[in-house]
Amino acid sequence: MTDQSLPLPSGKIAAALTAQALVFVVAGAAMWVFAGNDLAEFVDLGWLPVGQGVLLGLALIAVVGATFKAFPRFLEHTVHLQSKMAVLFSERTGWREYVIIALCAGIGEEAIFRGGLMTLLDGYTGPAAAIFLSSLVFALFHLAKPLIGAIILVVGVIMGLVYWWTGSLLTVMIGHALYDVWALRRLHLEFIRLGYAPVTDDAV
């Protein structure tokens, strides 16, 4: 992204994120069917998975937030490791952008890594290995530095365990998206505080 005055996502970036999410959903559904499951059961609907997803997201936010509060230097270190991402935030980046990014990630990534890859691997390796291997691929996909990759791996394992326990793809989609909204907001505010990104009107 060369024009740092544009908010994330701009039209092209939003379109790219949406396209990626759609590709991931299709790929995840294809693996789900290939594993011998009914396509109609790929995503479960209802208030129970919605409630579970909200609780999952809030639990992740509470745990990570408490960890950062207890270890502020750890927070600053992880923000520094992701400082190159600051270019993606501008003066106008706000809640709308956080939600768009989080929804694309929560829906697309859970569809392909949990609903698709984990389900497919489970038929060959069993649940424990399927959870770990799909989470490892999930972490590697983000091309993050080792510490951030390890954190993403842990989050992936948590999502995998919840998916295995509940059998609900919608639950982990909602939990992932809700957590990402908070994480993007927190990351953006830390970028501003540490001087990596410009101040936004709604962040002061």
Secondary structure, 3 states (H helix, E strand, C coil): CCCCCCCCCCHHHHHHHHHHHHHHHHHHHHHHHHCCCCHHHCCCCCHHHHHHHHHHHHHHHHHHHHHHHHCHHHHHHHHHHCHHHHHHCCCCCCHHHHHHHHHHHHHHHHHHHHHHHHHHHHHHHCHHHHHHHHHHHHHHHCCCCHHHHHHHHHHHHHHHHHHHHHCCHHHHHHHHHHHHHHHHHHHHHHHHHCCCCCCCHHHC
